[in-house]
Amino acid sequence: MIGVAIAFIVVGIILLFLIPWVGIAAGIVGLVLAVLWVAGFGRRAAAGNSAADRRRV
C-alpha cells in the first residue's frame, strides 16, 4: 500500500504543473493512503505465540 501511496504523491506532483486540480486530488489521495499505512491499516494481524498458546490449555 505504501508503494501506491508514493506513486499517487509523485503523479500528483507531476500533474500539479500540468493540470493543477487533478494533481492536488492525486496528492491528497496519496497522503491519505500514506497516513493509513503509518496508522497500521492494511497490515495483517500478528501471528500468535504458539508456545504461549500451548501452555494455556
Backbone bond lengths (Angstrom), bond angles and torsions (degrees), N, CA, C in turn:
res aa  C-N    CA-C-N  psi(-1)  N-CA   C-N-CA  omega(-1)  CA-C   N-CA-C  phi
1 M - - - 1.448 - - 1.528 110.63 -
2 I 1.319 116.53 -31.64 1.462 118.44 -178.82 1.525 110.46 -68.19
3 G 1.336 116.69 -30.46 1.460 119.45 177.61 1.520 111.88 -66.07
4 V 1.318 115.69 -39.77 1.466 120.20 177.73 1.521 110.14 -66.42
5 A 1.334 116.52 -39.81 1.461 120.29 179.04 1.523 111.22 -62.73
6 I 1.327 116.56 -45.42 1.465 120.05 179.16 1.523 110.59 -64.56
7 A 1.334 116.87 -38.90 1.466 120.26 178.40 1.524 110.88 -62.54
8 F 1.338 117.13 -43.54 1.463 119.97 178.11 1.527 111.21 -62.65
9 I 1.312 117.26 -39.79 1.469 120.17 179.85 1.522 110.43 -64.87
10 V 1.334 116.96 -44.50 1.468 120.56 -179.56 1.524 110.81 -65.37
11 V 1.328 116.68 -45.36 1.468 119.73 178.23 1.531 109.83 -63.36
12 G 1.330 116.68 -37.89 1.459 120.14 177.75 1.515 112.59 -61.93
13 I 1.342 116.14 -41.23 1.466 119.35 178.54 1.525 110.80 -65.58
14 I 1.334 116.78 -41.78 1.466 119.94 179.41 1.529 110.98 -65.53
15 L 1.336 116.19 -44.95 1.462 119.79 -178.55 1.525 112.03 -72.44
16 L 1.322 116.82 -18.28 1.458 119.99 178.64 1.523 111.07 -59.39
17 F 1.326 116.69 -31.60 1.464 120.60 -179.94 1.529 112.49 -85.43
18 L 1.336 117.13 -23.23 1.457 120.29 -178.18 1.528 112.05 -95.46
19 I 1.324 115.72 -54.28 1.466 122.41 -179.88 1.528 106.51 -130.82
20 P 1.327 117.62 91.96 1.475 120.22 -169.81 1.530 114.94 -55.67
21 W 1.316 119.36 -41.73 1.460 119.64 -176.27 1.517 111.65 -67.80
22 V 1.308 117.34 -37.31 1.462 120.69 178.22 1.529 110.04 -70.26
23 G 1.311 116.67 -38.94 1.462 120.68 178.20 1.517 112.52 -64.07
24 I 1.323 116.83 -40.39 1.463 120.56 178.25 1.523 110.09 -64.73
25 A 1.322 116.63 -44.48 1.473 120.23 -179.84 1.532 111.16 -63.33
26 A 1.316 117.16 -44.03 1.467 120.38 179.41 1.523 111.07 -64.48
27 G 1.312 117.29 -39.43 1.458 120.95 177.59 1.516 112.36 -64.46
28 I 1.319 116.63 -40.35 1.466 120.37 178.98 1.529 110.35 -65.93
29 V 1.328 117.06 -41.98 1.470 120.32 177.35 1.528 109.86 -60.64
30 G 1.324 116.86 -42.92 1.465 120.47 178.11 1.512 112.26 -63.03
31 L 1.314 117.76 -40.94 1.465 120.83 178.66 1.524 111.52 -66.16
32 V 1.328 116.78 -40.26 1.473 119.89 178.39 1.522 110.14 -63.32
33 L 1.326 117.48 -44.20 1.460 120.35 178.34 1.524 111.85 -63.32
34 A 1.327 117.38 -38.30 1.462 120.58 178.33 1.527 110.75 -65.93
35 V 1.324 117.25 -41.08 1.468 120.63 178.83 1.527 110.21 -65.43
36 L 1.334 117.06 -40.93 1.462 120.03 177.52 1.522 111.48 -63.36
37 W 1.320 116.94 -37.30 1.463 120.45 177.88 1.519 110.84 -65.97
38 V 1.329 116.64 -43.22 1.459 120.41 179.17 1.532 110.37 -64.62
39 A 1.335 116.82 -36.20 1.462 120.89 -179.67 1.526 111.87 -72.95
40 G 1.321 118.02 -15.93 1.454 120.77 175.50 1.506 115.50 105.63
41 F 1.304 118.94 4.24 1.455 120.34 177.34 1.518 109.52 -73.13
42 G 1.315 116.55 143.13 1.451 121.05 177.83 1.509 113.88 87.99
43 R 1.324 118.21 2.15 1.458 120.71 177.46 1.523 108.95 -96.57
44 R 1.304 115.19 156.54 1.461 119.68 177.59 1.519 109.20 -79.94
45 A 1.295 114.92 153.65 1.456 120.00 178.13 1.527 109.19 -67.94
46 A 1.309 115.98 149.31 1.463 120.53 179.45 1.523 109.79 -68.75
47 A 1.307 116.47 143.30 1.457 120.96 179.41 1.524 109.29 -72.00
48 G 1.298 115.49 144.35 1.457 119.96 179.51 1.517 111.53 -72.48
49 N 1.307 115.75 158.99 1.455 121.51 178.11 1.528 107.40 -84.34
50 S 1.325 117.15 108.68 1.453 120.37 -173.73 1.533 112.04 -67.44
51 A 1.321 118.25 -32.60 1.470 120.29 178.74 1.521 110.22 -66.53
52 A 1.301 117.66 -41.39 1.469 120.92 178.66 1.519 110.46 -69.24
53 D 1.324 117.57 -34.62 1.456 120.49 179.11 1.523 111.20 -66.56
54 R 1.330 118.23 -35.89 1.460 121.10 179.82 1.523 111.56 -69.72
55 R 1.328 117.15 -32.45 1.461 119.84 -178.84 1.526 111.99 -71.61
56 R 1.315 117.71 -26.51 1.452 120.95 -178.26 1.513 112.69 -71.49
57 V 1.315 118.20 -22.67 1.472 121.10 -174.52 1.509 111.27 -78.51
